[in-house]
């Protein structure tokens, strides 16, 4: 049995993607190992598909016939049995191939209410994709530059005169991840419904020395995107949630995605279950305040909107082509077949992000060659054999429909959510 101190130290060691997915994918693919190989520039005139899928690597996405959907049903149910996930929503589609939309299991373990495809869930580090999109819109407007130092906008950032906005969005700043701080862990687990300000979150990070010089390595850190959120507020002239609503959600047609400022949850929603607690026991985390994720992980969405967002994010319809090309410049991670761009990842050709925070996991990715989208929403973040359920569902689905491009993050996916123990260095910070 772990001591209470050990539980507290371990409670918030998990990232990210994004929440990668994260990356990753609450919360993408991120790792502790240095990524010093220069990323090649993606020419703006090239399509996403042509870059990520050379002619020798074209996929053969199957028609979603009853036979194929039956195999998918079986695979999803198998992952549910293995992970003991209460419920999951899966949406898969491609033009001319049909659509697979399913909800399995329960949304509320107490009442036995069934999971439904229209339910809202917290999306953790997928929030990073919205925050970085907002930043890149400001780049398009000439209000900020990717190579501006963060010190131009926020005072008191360690190494702030050297860390650029590009470093922050690309997870290469070297700043300590605030959710790895023991004091933060104690504060959150003592009162999961409390509210944190961005400045309080940064204070947990800034008391630690920088981990490396900017640009030298790739290391997923929620601190990076909290800073990006503050830049968006300053340069955009609106609170972050309002800027994203006006400039990202509304133009993208996302009417079922929200950036909450408290623990409010739209209906219908699924209850979320976690063991990331002070005692280590499983608890209902539905009403925990997501303010501790803020720009890095506070948002809520549903299957319908995320299927739209998968395409918008990967194809850059809200950005200038040149800016989207910058976004898709990926830096290698320590995970084979995975790279991270600016608030976005590429895992074996699937572009997007994951998310994870207590009680919930999500995965929203896009396969350019087939214009295919995959969305997974799960109402637990409890890991199984060292792997997050969101990753396992994504892997099971892609093994069937894109066997040459399997979403195969080893170990834990980067995310916002806490972990019960330190992730492997190949998988998270």
Number of C-alpha atoms within 10 A of each C-alpha: 5 10 9 12 12 14 21 27 22 23 30 29 25 29 40 42 44 44 39 45 43 45 42 44 42 42 40 41 40 38 30 18 18 16 19 14 11 11 15 11 12 18 16 15 9 11 16 21 18 13 15 19 17 10 11 6 13 14 17 12 19 15 17 19 13 10 10 15 18 12 15 22 16 13 18 24 19 14 20 20 11 13 20 16 23 23 24 29 25 24 20 22 21 20 11 11 15 12 17 18 14 18 21 20 20 20 26 19 16 9 8 11 13 16 24 20 18 18 20 23 30 35 36 39 44 43 35 45 29 25 27 25 27 26 27 27 21 19 17 17 13 10 14 20 16 18 12 16 19 26 17 12 19 14 10 12 19 20 19 18 14 18 23 23 28 25 24 29 29 27 28 27 31 26 29 26 25 28 28 24 21 19 13 22 23 18 13 23 18 13 12 18 17 16 17 17 11 18 11 13 22 22 15 20 23 17 12 14 12 17 13 17 14 21 21 15 24 28 29 39 32 34 27 26 28 25 23 26 23 21 22 28 20 15 15 21 11 13 14 22 19 16 17 23 20 13 16 19 20 12 13 17 12 19 14 17 24 21 24 17 14 16 16 14 17 16 10 14 21 31 27 27 24 23 22 26 24 20 15 15 9 14 15 18 22 22 15 20 22 28 24 26 28 28 31 38 39 28 27 23 25 26 26 18 18 27 22 16 26 23 22 15 26 24 21 18 13 19 21 16 18 14 18 24 22 20 27 29 21 22 24 25 24 19 18 14 17 26 29 32 23 24 33 35 36 29 25 19 24 24 30 37 39 41 41 44 38 30 28 29 40 44 37 34 33 28 27 22 23 18 17 20 25 26 28 27 33 32 34 31 29 26 21 16 11 15 18 24 32 34 27 23 27 24 21 20 22 20 16 18 21 16 15 15 19 20 25 20 28 17 20 32 39 38 42 43 34 26 27 20 15 19 21 14 15 20 29 30 24
